[in-house]
Amino acid sequence: MHNVREFKQRFPYLKDMDIYVVGIPCNDNVHPKNLRYILSRISRSHETVRHYEFMQDYTVHLRHEDGSLERVPFFCLPKELSRADVLTACCRSCFDYMNSLADITVGYIAAPLDIKKMYQWVIVRTDKGDELLKLIADELETFSETSDGDRKMAVQRYAQQMLDQLTRNDEAEKESGTGMSLEEGMQFAEYLYSVVPQGLEWARYAIETHLIRNYYFVKFHYPELITTLVPEYVYHVLEEYDLVHVN
């Protein structure tokens, strides 16, 4: 989205084009060379996986070519998949989690989780975004936003765990193996999902944890770029959790 907006400003042949931009909330990308390896460490049948997503119920949803859904709790994933180099560096250096330059953003981030209906959350930012929404308004079933719980403690806990991981030595990062058994992981995931923030408060949790994670990724791995890459609003989030001066 940033490239689209920049190109439209820079190149005369794009300035007169009426561009409508539909965006989605950020989705971390793994290095293509690592994708098959990662799926092989997660799925019971990595050859047939056609789609995967890390969902708000603390499980990875893997859709297979026959339409079946496989769910794997985060707590059962191999430890080596938490290494910084699994995800692309550009994803860990991006601070526009909500795709703010799109005319309209559509995603499940603050919507209730329903595997069959797959509710979505819509942010309309511009007149063009409103036009796009009106094109399909008669086909939509709409609901009011919801919000429940308090994200603050969960964000603070995540930040501490992430900092602990970043400051571990190289040998620790090479650990392999899994955590809980599948049964234990599912039970723990179901429990957490029943007590964690929901709706808008979950969206705030997701946004803030990504901003914090990416700030410290840049700080630890690309310190010379921190003033170039990190926008001012990230520091307000860090201050809220007393994280600015953490070394």
Beta strands, then each sheet from edge to edge (+ up, - down):
strand 1: 22-23
strand 2: 49-54
strand 3: 59-64
strand 4: 69-73
strand 5: 104-107
strand 6: 121-124
strand 7: 147-148
strand 8: 198-199
sheet 1: 1+ 5+ 6-
sheet 2: 2+ 3- 4+
sheet 3: 7+ 8-
end
